[in-house]
Amino acid sequence: MSRADWNILFALIAAGALAAWLVIGWLDTSLAPGAGGVWLALTTLLGGVAVRLRQGRGTASCAVGPRLRPLQVSCFGAIALGVQLLHAAETGVLLATLPVLATSWLPAACILGGVIGLAVLSFGSDCRNAAYSGESLEDHERGTA
């Protein structure tokens, strides 16, 4: 990537972070404290799933360097959602505003679902097998090895 591309990427990331910060602040003041964190975690969770569905099955899951896959991001979003709901249960303000989130099992289900999802994605990956067998990841992705 050229320097101009990096500058554009940095500007887009900064604009997205500012927009998210404004939305979080607006939700925290208009609904209840903690609503913005729940929104951000839920957006992250659904965003990873949407990107994965948009990519389809034809994309390569292996990379030469470290790379997060969209479903891994969704699992981290599920864990963050569970933590936000657990914090909301301790304060009680958000749950009084949105009683649908007041179930006691929901934070644990989100956290466990995210951790189990990460484990399944880790053990279900065949990139590790390709790296240990000595074949190149590019050959493994194409199915020629």
Secondary structure, DSSP 8 states (H G I E B T S, - for coil): --HHHHHHHHHHHHHHHHHHHHHHHHHHHHT-TTHHHHHHHHHHHHHHHHHHHHH-TTS----SS----HHHHHHHHHHHHHHHHHHHHHH-HHHHH-GGG--TTHHHHHHHHHHHHHHHHHHT-SHHHHHHHT--HHHHHHT--
